[in-house]
Amino acid sequence: MVKKRRDSTLTTTQVARILGVTPKTLYRMLKDGRISEPARNPDNNYRLWSPYEIQRIQEELSR
């Protein structure tokens, strides 16, 4: 059975593609504290990125 994600959230891989970086780059930014940890899916603990968070990351990358 496949569970649906909450509306308007994206996976780490999807966010990386949108931003033009690798998922590893996002993980490094999280570890370094340059971006804050997004919400997590309570069922599988996957990160759930919102459009707002993507915008914040874009701003961080443009600095």
N, CA, C and O atoms as a Tinker XYZ file with bonds, in Angstrom:
   252  protein
     1  N      0.840000   -1.187000    0.000000    73     2
     2  CA     0.000000    0.000000    0.000000    64     1     3
     3  C      0.882000    1.246000    0.000000    63     2     4     5
     4  O      1.809000    1.360000    0.802000    81     3
     5  N      0.593000    2.158000   -0.887000    73     3     6
     6  CA     1.361000    3.397000   -0.996000    64     5     7
     7  C      0.618000    4.491000   -0.251000    63     6     8     9
     8  O     -0.581000    4.689000   -0.452000    81     7
     9  N      1.341000    5.207000    0.617000    73     7    10
    10  CA     0.729000    6.302000    1.365000    64     9    11
    11  C      1.024000    7.608000    0.668000    63    10    12    13
    12  O      2.130000    7.810000    0.167000    81    11
    13  N      0.057000    8.490000    0.630000    73    11    14
    14  CA     0.235000    9.800000    0.002000    64    13    15
    15  C      0.943000   10.751000    0.955000    63    14    16    17
    16  O      0.760000   10.705000    2.171000    81    15
    17  N      1.757000   11.613000    0.359000    73    15    18
    18  CA     2.383000   12.674000    1.138000    64    17    19
    19  C      1.359000   13.768000    1.378000    63    18    20    21
    20  O      0.354000   13.860000    0.674000    81    19
    21  N      1.623000   14.584000    2.366000    73    19    22
    22  CA     0.755000   15.736000    2.591000    64    21    23
    23  C      0.819000   16.636000    1.371000    63    22    24    25
    24  O      1.851000   16.724000    0.706000    81    23
    25  N     -0.277000   17.295000    1.084000    73    23    26
    26  CA    -0.326000   18.195000   -0.072000    64    25    27
    27  C      0.766000   19.246000    0.009000    63    26    28    29
    28  O      1.099000   19.747000    1.083000    81    27
    29  N      1.310000   19.563000   -1.142000    73    27    30
    30  CA     2.302000   20.629000   -1.347000    64    29    31
    31  C      3.634000   20.404000   -0.626000    63    30    32    33
    32  O      4.373000   21.362000   -0.397000    81    31
    33  N      3.951000   19.178000   -0.270000    73    31    34
    34  CA     5.282000   18.910000    0.272000    64    33    35
    35  C      6.068000   18.102000   -0.739000    63    34    36    37
    36  O      5.508000   17.368000   -1.553000    81    35
    37  N      7.380000   18.255000   -0.667000    73    35    38
    38  CA     8.267000   17.592000   -1.617000    64    37    39
    39  C      9.309000   16.767000   -0.874000    63    38    40    41
    40  O      9.602000   17.017000    0.295000    81    39
    41  N      9.860000   15.786000   -1.568000    73    39    42
    42  CA    10.924000   14.978000   -0.998000    64    41    43
    43  C     12.258000   15.707000   -1.153000    63    42    44    45
    44  O     12.360000   16.693000   -1.883000    81    43
    45  N     13.261000   15.213000   -0.465000    73    43    46
    46  CA    14.592000   15.801000   -0.561000    64    45    47
    47  C     15.116000   15.743000   -1.996000    63    46    48    49
    48  O     15.714000   16.704000   -2.479000    81    47
    49  N     14.895000   14.633000   -2.666000    73    47    50
    50  CA    15.357000   14.495000   -4.054000    64    49    51
    51  C     14.667000   15.500000   -4.962000    63    50    52    53
    52  O     15.310000   16.101000   -5.822000    81    51
    53  N     13.368000   15.689000   -4.781000    73    51    54
    54  CA    12.633000   16.659000   -5.593000    64    53    55
    55  C     13.146000   18.075000   -5.345000    63    54    56    57
    56  O     13.325000   18.845000   -6.288000    81    55
    57  N     13.379000   18.413000   -4.100000    73    55    58
    58  CA    13.885000   19.744000   -3.754000    64    57    59
    59  C     15.266000   19.954000   -4.371000    63    58    60    61
    60  O     15.547000   21.021000   -4.918000    81    59
    61  N     16.120000   18.952000   -4.287000    73    59    62
    62  CA    17.461000   19.063000   -4.860000    64    61    63
    63  C     17.384000   19.328000   -6.361000    63    62    64    65
    64  O     18.129000   20.157000   -6.884000    81    63
    65  N     16.495000   18.635000   -7.047000    73    63    66
    66  CA    16.350000   18.853000   -8.491000    64    65    67
    67  C     15.877000   20.273000   -8.792000    63    66    68    69
    68  O     16.383000   20.915000   -9.712000    81    67
    69  N     14.912000   20.761000   -8.021000    73    67    70
    70  CA    14.401000   22.118000   -8.217000    64    69    71
    71  C     15.522000   23.141000   -8.034000    63    70    72    73
    72  O     15.623000   24.108000   -8.788000    81    71
    73  N     16.353000   22.916000   -7.032000    73    71    74
    74  CA    17.417000   23.865000   -6.709000    64    73    75
    75  C     18.670000   23.682000   -7.555000    63    74    76    77
    76  O     19.550000   24.543000   -7.553000    81    75
    77  N     18.757000   22.579000   -8.271000    73    75    78
    78  CA    19.940000   22.326000   -9.085000    64    77    79
    79  C     21.143000   21.894000   -8.277000    63    78    80    81
    80  O     22.281000   22.162000   -8.662000    81    79
    81  N     20.902000   21.223000   -7.151000    73    79    82
    82  CA    21.978000   20.689000   -6.316000    64    81    83
    83  C     21.715000   19.205000   -6.089000    63    82    84    85
    84  O     20.679000   18.681000   -6.498000    81    83
    85  N     22.642000   18.543000   -5.447000    73    83    86
    86  CA    22.440000   17.132000   -5.130000    64    85    87
    87  C     21.782000   16.997000   -3.754000    63    86    88    89
    88  O     21.870000   17.913000   -2.936000    81    87
    89  N     21.123000   15.865000   -3.494000    73    87    90
    90  CA    20.593000   15.642000   -2.148000    64    89    91
    91  C     21.695000   15.719000   -1.093000    63    90    92    93
    92  O     21.461000   16.180000    0.024000    81    91
    93  N     22.891000   15.269000   -1.449000    73    91    94
    94  CA    24.011000   15.333000   -0.503000    64    93    95
    95  C     24.313000   16.775000   -0.091000    63    94    96    97
    96  O     24.661000   17.035000    1.060000    81    95
    97  N     24.181000   17.704000   -1.031000    73    95    98
    98  CA    24.397000   19.120000   -0.717000    64    97    99
    99  C     23.365000   19.599000    0.296000    63    98   100   101
   100  O     23.703000   20.324000    1.231000    81    99
   101  N     22.104000   19.197000    0.116000    73    99   102
   102  CA    21.069000   19.588000    1.085000    64   101   103
   103  C     21.369000   19.011000    2.460000    63   102   104   105
   104  O     21.235000   19.703000    3.469000    81   103
   105  N     21.777000   17.738000    2.503000    73   103   106
   106  CA    22.107000   17.120000    3.790000    64   105   107
   107  C     23.269000   17.844000    4.465000    63   106   108   109
   108  O     23.269000   18.027000    5.683000    81   107
   109  N     24.253000   18.250000    3.676000    73   107   110
   110  CA    25.397000   18.980000    4.223000    64   109   111
   111  C     24.957000   20.331000    4.785000    63   110   112   113
   112  O     25.420000   20.747000    5.847000    81   111
   113  N     24.061000   21.013000    4.069000    73   111   114
   114  CA    23.558000   22.304000    4.540000    64   113   115
   115  C     22.784000   22.144000    5.847000    63   114   116   117
   116  O     22.863000   23.001000    6.727000    81   115
   117  N     22.044000   21.054000    5.973000    73   115   118
   118  CA    21.335000   20.771000    7.221000    64   117   119
   119  C     22.322000   20.523000    8.360000    63   118   120   121
   120  O     22.169000   21.059000    9.458000    81   119
   121  N     23.320000   19.716000    8.085000    73   119   122
   122  CA    24.313000   19.376000    9.104000    64   121   123
   123  C     25.094000   20.596000    9.554000    63   122   124   125
   124  O     25.392000   20.742000   10.739000    81   123
   125  N     25.432000   21.486000    8.605000    73   123   126
   126  CA    26.192000   22.700000    8.915000    64   125   127
   127  C     25.349000   23.770000    9.599000    63   126   128   129
   128  O     25.891000   24.743000   10.123000    81   127
   129  N     24.035000   23.598000    9.599000    73   127   130
   130  CA    23.151000   24.572000   10.220000    64   129   131
   131  C     22.798000   25.739000    9.322000    63   130   132   133
   132  O     22.213000   26.716000    9.790000    81   131
   133  N     23.143000   25.664000    8.032000    73   131   134
   134  CA    22.822000   26.767000    7.114000    64   133   135
   135  C     21.334000   26.824000    6.814000    63   134   136   137
   136  O     20.802000   27.892000    6.512000    81   135
   137  N     20.660000   25.688000    6.895000    73   135   138
   138  CA    19.200000   25.645000    6.733000    64   137   139
   139  C     18.625000   24.837000    7.884000    63   138   140   141
   140  O     19.294000   23.968000    8.445000    81   139
   141  N     17.388000   25.130000    8.227000    73   139   142
   142  CA    16.769000   24.421000    9.341000    64   141   143
   143  C     16.115000   23.129000    8.867000    63   142   144   145
   144  O     15.748000   22.982000    7.702000    81   143
   145  N     15.987000   22.225000    9.784000    73   143   146
   146  CA    15.399000   20.917000    9.508000    64   145   147
   147  C     13.914000   21.073000    9.184000    63   146   148   149
   148  O     13.192000   21.731000    9.932000    81   147
   149  N     13.442000   20.477000    8.076000    73   147   150
   150  CA    12.022000   20.555000    7.748000    64   149   151
   151  C     11.210000   19.580000    8.601000    63   150   152   153
   152  O     11.769000   18.779000    9.351000    81   151
   153  N      9.899000   19.660000    8.476000    73   151   154
   154  CA     9.027000   18.717000    9.167000    64   153   155
   155  C      9.313000   17.306000    8.666000    63   154   156   157
   156  O      9.874000   17.115000    7.587000    81   155
   157  N      8.923000   16.337000    9.458000    73   155   158
   158  CA     9.144000   14.940000    9.079000    64   157   159
   159  C      7.824000   14.184000    9.054000    63   158   160   161
   160  O      6.905000   14.471000    9.822000    81   159
   161  N      7.754000   13.220000    8.158000    73   159   162
   162  CA     6.593000   12.345000    8.071000    64   161   163
   163  C      6.605000   11.436000    9.300000    63   162   164   165
   164  O      7.597000   10.743000    9.527000    81   163
   165  N      5.548000   11.417000   10.089000    73   163   166
   166  CA     5.543000   10.602000   11.307000    64   165   167
   167  C      5.556000    9.095000   11.030000    63   166   168   169
   168  O      5.940000    8.310000   11.897000    81   167
   169  N      5.143000    8.695000    9.842000    73   167   170
   170  CA     5.101000    7.271000    9.518000    64   169   171
   171  C      6.471000    6.700000    9.156000    63   170   172   173
   172  O      6.797000    5.577000    9.540000    81   171
   173  N      7.277000    7.477000    8.412000    73   171   174
   174  CA     8.545000    6.938000    7.937000    64   173   175
   175  C      9.748000    7.835000    8.245000    63   174   176   177
   176  O     10.882000    7.489000    7.912000    81   175
   177  N      9.507000    8.964000    8.867000    73   175   178
   178  CA    10.544000    9.920000    9.279000    64   177   179
   179  C     11.242000   10.605000    8.098000    63   178   180   181
   180  O     12.302000   11.203000    8.283000    81   179
   181  N     10.673000   10.532000    6.892000    73   179   182
   182  CA    11.226000   11.246000    5.743000    64   181   183
   183  C     11.000000   12.739000    5.926000    63   182   184   185
   184  O     10.022000   13.163000    6.543000    81   183
   185  N     11.921000   13.533000    5.381000    73   183   186
   186  CA    11.757000   14.985000    5.432000    64   185   187
   187  C     10.650000   15.405000    4.463000    63   186   188   189
   188  O     10.524000   14.851000    3.371000    81   187
   189  N      9.857000   16.385000    4.875000    73   187   190
   190  CA     8.776000   16.930000    4.049000    64   189   191
   191  C      9.048000   18.417000    3.867000    63   190   192   193
   192  O      8.863000   19.208000    4.792000    81   191
   193  N      9.482000   18.788000    2.683000    73   191   194
   194  CA     9.867000   20.165000    2.392000    64   193   195
   195  C      8.677000   20.938000    1.856000    63   194   196   197
   196  O      7.946000   20.443000    0.998000    81   195
   197  N      8.480000   22.145000    2.354000    73   195   198
   198  CA     7.395000   23.013000    1.896000    64   197   199
   199  C      7.935000   24.004000    0.861000    63   198   200   201
   200  O      9.142000   24.238000    0.797000    81   199
   201  N      7.050000   24.582000    0.058000    73   199   202
   202  CA     7.496000   25.618000   -0.891000    64   201   203
   203  C      8.209000   26.777000   -0.192000    63   202   204   205
   204  O      9.155000   27.339000   -0.743000    81   203
   205  N      7.771000   27.135000    1.003000    73   203   206
   206  CA     8.412000   28.209000    1.757000    64   205   207
   207  C      9.871000   27.859000    2.049000    63   206   208   209
   208  O     10.754000   28.708000    1.922000    81   207
   209  N     10.120000   26.622000    2.435000    73   207   210
   210  CA    11.484000   26.204000    2.743000    64   209   211
   211  C     12.369000   26.219000    1.498000    63   210   212   213
   212  O     13.555000   26.541000    1.578000    81   211
   213  N     11.803000   25.877000    0.373000    73   211   214
   214  CA    12.559000   25.920000   -0.876000    64   213   215
   215  C     12.979000   27.348000   -1.179000    63   214   216   217
   216  O     14.108000   27.590000   -1.605000    81   215
   217  N     12.079000   28.286000   -0.962000    73   215   218
   218  CA    12.392000   29.699000   -1.184000    64   217   219
   219  C     13.523000   30.148000   -0.262000    63   218   220   221
   220  O     14.422000   30.866000   -0.698000    81   219
   221  N     13.492000   29.737000    0.999000    73   219   222
   222  CA    14.547000   30.111000    1.944000    64   221   223
   223  C     15.908000   29.534000    1.511000    63   222   224   225
   224  O     16.938000   30.197000    1.636000    81   223
   225  N     15.896000   28.312000    1.007000    73   223   226
   226  CA    17.136000   27.695000    0.553000    64   225   227
   227  C     17.674000   28.421000   -0.671000    63   226   228   229
   228  O     18.882000   28.632000   -0.787000    81   227
   229  N     16.795000   28.801000   -1.577000    73   227   230
   230  CA    17.219000   29.564000   -2.758000    64   229   231
   231  C     17.891000   30.859000   -2.337000    63   230   232   233
   232  O     18.903000   31.251000   -2.919000    81   231
   233  N     17.342000   31.523000   -1.337000    73   231   234
   234  CA    17.946000   32.755000   -0.835000    64   233   235
   235  C     19.322000   32.476000   -0.237000    63   234   236   237
   236  O     20.254000   33.256000   -0.433000    81   235
   237  N     19.450000   31.377000    0.484000    73   235   238
   238  CA    20.731000   30.993000    1.084000    64   237   239
   239  C     21.769000   30.705000    0.009000    63   238   240   241
   240  O     22.927000   31.102000    0.138000    81   239
   241  N     21.361000   30.019000   -1.045000    73   239   242
   242  CA    22.287000   29.670000   -2.125000    64   241   243
   243  C     22.727000   30.894000   -2.924000    63   242   244   245
   244  O     23.807000   30.894000   -3.515000    81   243
   245  N     21.898000   31.934000   -2.946000    73   243   246
   246  CA    22.238000   33.122000   -3.738000    64   245   247
   247  C     23.174000   34.072000   -2.980000    63   246   248   249
   248  O     23.640000   35.054000   -3.558000    81   247
   249  N     23.450000   33.808000   -1.730000    73   247   250
   250  CA    24.342000   34.686000   -0.957000    64   249   251
   251  C     25.768000   34.509000   -1.351000    63   250   252
   252  O     26.648000   35.170000   -0.799000    81   251
